[in-house]
Amino acid sequence: MSIVRLEGVHREVGDFVILDHVDASIAAGDRIGLVGPNGAGKTTLLKLISGIDEPDGGVVHRKRGLALAMLSQEAHVDAAFIESASLRLAVRSGAKRLEELERRLRGLEHEGRVTEPEYENLQHEFAVKDGYSLDQRVEAALSGLGFERSDWDRPPTNLSGGEQTRAALARLLLSDPELLLLDEPTNHLDLGALEWLEEHLSRRHGSLLVASHDRTFLDATVARVWELRDRRLTPFRGDYASYARQREERDIRAAEEAESRAGAISREQELVQLYRHQRKFAKMHEHEARLEALQPLEKRRSDAKLRLPTEALAGGQAARSYESVIRAEGLVVGYRSMDAAGATGRAWAAPTAPDGATSSAGATPPEATVPAATVPAGPVAPTVTPVARVPWLELRRGDRVGIVGPNGAGKTTLLRTIAGELQPIDGMLDLGRNVQLSYLAQLRDLPIPGATVLDALLDEMPLTPAAARGHLARFLFRGDDVFKEITALSGGERSRLELALLFLLPSNLLLLDEPTNHLDIPAREALEAFMAGTDATLLIVSHDRRLLEKVCNALWVVDDGLAVPFDGGYRAWRAAVADGWTAKAAAEREAVRLHGGRSAAPGVRRPASAVGTPSSTAGARSSAISTHSKPGGKATSGNGATRAGLPAPAPNRQLEKLSKDAYRRRRAQLDEELARLTERKGLLESALQDPSVHGNFVELRRVSGDLAAVNEALAVAEEAWLEMEEAAP
């Protein structure tokens, strides 16, 4: 039986038609995903179904007494929510009927009327609605959606906008309506909260209509898909993956039919002209009628897709970086009081510093438990707030690494430190030679120079209007769209503009913080296709599980105040977590492997090598100064690590036996490293025999230095291989 039915629903704003004669119905127990490009009318349709908005034509029928609730993209919480004494009570108030039953039962108990039929009836309803587990369900929703126990007693007025949205979602789930309408519910959720929400919705018995760009979420929660496209609604059976297959098949058939129709139209046009020339008007009118029947009554809007460029607008291809792109050891990331902790940069490309350019900051011992500390800086000692510690991480040329972890763990802080927006608090951070990085920030609330989209591009780079418009067209800013005011851009349009600015200058290292935020599914797929095909090294913070699984070949996990590597994709990591894997245990195993369980240099203070400093000019573009190795290709640190990324082994220590899987992975990694270094050594030795190298002192010194570094790296790799064999299972 239908609980909601739409008949000929029409909605327009001004002269623009959003929905055109939409017919659809929702049955009891239906689980429907609503998909379509940004601006297709998904939010408008949800508002019409909920009764928040009314159609300009047609009618929306709802079952009498239907209990429905809707979560908007940005929750507009009511006074009862805001005025609650604590977050726990605010969420609990979602179960209004249960709270009312609870009050009435307590009143009857206080009056001694527990033997009356009214008390028995109320108690039965309370039990059927699972009222006795209400507090447990409130706590489960708060924990599942990422709220720490310490947050439960905070007043809702002290929550951020994202936290209020998550709390509103928890409250909505507690209300358990017959029809639940969700508009982009995965916004502001980390991976753990996403998985909890999926599990909760899969167990729910009521009807669900959810608009989302998260394909993995849709696959886990819906059994039907509604597609909004060209103002019309088309239903599909199955989850998102089934819909994608059916849509592709329909598009192929439509393209074939369009091609066939175009040929038929061309033939009919030729016949009309022929019979007109021959003055055979009866035949001419006959073919004119056929031509009119073939031509569509309304031209379909072109399905323009995001097209990311393979080369930057200025400079073409980026230079080839050295093998080691980023290397961090004993690194502590966080904020100093002089840092604008809430500020974030925009998309920008950093210039490569001259060889050997480095900067330093005061340090505290990396093996410390990272308490808050102070660092002298003139007359006022700024407060230092550590966020995460990095025992050891390395990013190599061509890697595609995703940074994952719960909200607030320090993912963005780590990325900003690598980008040069934040100074390291302690430890070593090294960017390899020839690294040209571009950084896309997550929080893009800072103003972009320029009044319009076109102005923003021209302010970043002097271009001809034609070249600027051609570049913007790749990012779906066509025609008058380039004259849109930046302040009036939607979230998706803002994201596309940020991407357009990102691709102005060449780069071989892309630092991307939630790049798919606000992008619709076609744009996400275009971005994924670019990432899969680019030669650039990628470091991506994302909660988009489909992107992580399709693009990233390894992960950096930030959790429990630590950032550690994980050799595998998203699914492998989640399976490992289910088997008991933790960042802390992984860091302990890595410490044993690197230093026998000890710090690299106990009691020795090592300077924090910074890759850059925040811009000192207000409103100026952020910049990062890449640090490079010393001449000869060797980047040194406190424990004598080399550019090969393999630390010097600590002698005379008891080695922990490796598991079979760990041994196999480690052996494959070392075999690959030894083969690479041996090949590199052969090339350098051949270069030394080249007379042109002998005749060029600068080139001879470079090749000799590189060969010395490779020989040292080979020695370290061979030592690590022997050590690995000793730890064989």
SULTA-V723368 format. One record per backbone hydrogen bond with DSSP energy under -0.5 kcal/mol. CO is the residue of the C=O (numbers start at 1). NH is the residue of the N-H. Records with the same first field share a line. If there is no record, write none. Layout:
CO=NH ; NH
This chain:
1=28
3=63
4=26
5=61
6=8 ; 24
7=59
9=22
10=56 ; 57
11=18 ; 19
12=14
13=16
15=17
16=13 ; 18
19=11 ; 21
22=9
24=6
26=3 ; 4
27=30
30=208
31=223 ; 224
32=210
33=35 ; 226
34=212
35=228
37=40
41=45
42=46
43=47
44=48
45=49
46=50
47=51 ; 52 ; 53
57=10
59=7 ; 61
61=5
63=66
66=68
67=178 ; 179
69=181
70=72
71=183
73=75
75=77
78=82
79=83
81=84
86=90
87=91
88=92
89=93
91=94
92=95
94=96
95=99
96=100
97=101
98=102
99=103
100=104
101=105
102=106
103=107
104=108
105=109
106=110
107=111
108=113
109=112
113=116
116=120
117=121
118=122
119=123
120=124
121=125
122=126
123=127
124=128
125=129
126=131
127=130
130=133
131=134
133=137
134=138
135=139
136=140
137=141
138=142
139=143
140=144
141=145
142=147
143=146
146=148
148=151 ; 152
149=152
151=154
152=88
154=87
155=158
156=159
160=164
161=165
162=166
163=167
164=168
165=169
166=170
167=171
168=172
169=173
170=174
171=175
172=176
173=176
178=207
179=69 ; 181
180=182 ; 209
181=71
182=184 ; 211
184=187
186=189
190=194
191=195
192=196
193=197
194=198
195=199
196=200
197=201
198=202
199=203
200=204
207=180
208=32
209=182
210=34 ; 212
211=184
213=215
214=218
215=219
216=220
217=221
218=221 ; 222
223=238
224=33
225=227 ; 236
226=35 ; 228
227=229 ; 234
229=232
231=20
232=229
234=227
236=225
239=243
240=244
241=245
242=246
243=247
244=248
245=249
246=250
247=251
248=252
249=253
250=254
251=255
252=256
253=257
254=258
255=259
256=260
257=261
258=262
259=263
260=264
261=265
262=266
263=267
264=268
265=269
266=270
267=271
268=272
269=273
270=274
271=275
272=276
273=277
274=278
275=280
276=279
279=281
280=284
281=285
282=286
283=287
284=288
285=289
286=290
287=291
288=292
289=293
290=294
291=295
302=304
306=308
312=316
314=506
316=312
319=321
323=325 ; 397
325=432
326=395
327=430
328=393
329=428
331=390
332=425 ; 426
333=387 ; 388
335=385
336=339
339=341
340=343
348=439
351=626
354=357
357=628
359=610
361=608
365=368
373=384
375=382
377=380
380=382
382=375
383=337
384=373 ; 386
385=335
388=333
389=391 ; 563
390=330 ; 331
391=330
393=328
395=325 ; 326
396=399
399=538
400=553 ; 554
401=540
402=404 ; 556
403=542
404=558
406=409
410=414
411=415
412=416
413=417
414=418
415=419
416=420 ; 421 ; 422
417=420
426=332
427=609
428=329
430=327
432=435
433=322
434=436
435=437
436=508 ; 509
437=350
438=511
439=348 ; 441
440=513
442=444
451=486
452=456
453=457
454=458
455=459
456=460
457=461
461=463
464=468
465=469
466=470
467=471
468=472
469=473
470=474
471=474
472=475 ; 477
473=476
474=307
476=478
478=481
479=482
480=483
481=484
482=454
484=453
485=488
486=489
490=494
491=495
492=496
493=497
494=498
495=499
496=500
497=501
498=502
499=503
501=504
503=313
504=314
508=537
509=438 ; 511
510=512 ; 539
511=440 ; 513
512=514 ; 541
514=517
516=519
520=524
521=525
522=526
523=527
524=528
525=529
526=530
527=531
528=532
529=533
530=534
537=510
538=401
539=512
540=403 ; 542
541=514
543=545
544=548
545=549
546=550
547=551 ; 552
548=552
554=402
555=557 ; 566
556=404 ; 558
557=559 ; 564
559=562
561=389
562=559
564=557
566=555 ; 568
569=573
570=574
571=575
572=576
573=577
574=578
575=579
576=581
577=580
582=586
583=587
584=588
585=589
586=590
587=591
588=592
589=593
590=594
591=595 ; 597
592=596
595=598
599=602
601=604
606=427
607=609
608=361 ; 610
609=429
610=359
611=625
616=618
617=620
624=626
630=633 ; 634
633=635
634=630 ; 636
637=640
642=645
645=647
646=642
649=651
653=655
659=663
660=664
661=665
662=666
663=667
664=668
665=669
666=670
667=671
668=672
669=673
670=674
671=675
672=676
673=677
674=678
675=679
676=680
677=681
678=682
679=683
680=684
681=685
682=686
683=687
684=688
685=689
686=689
687=690
690=693 ; 694
691=695
693=696
695=697
696=700
697=701
698=702
699=703
700=704
701=705
702=706
703=707
704=708
705=709
706=710
707=711
708=712
709=713
710=714
711=715
712=716
713=717
714=718
715=719
716=720
717=721
718=722
719=723
720=724
721=725
722=726
723=727
725=728
727=658
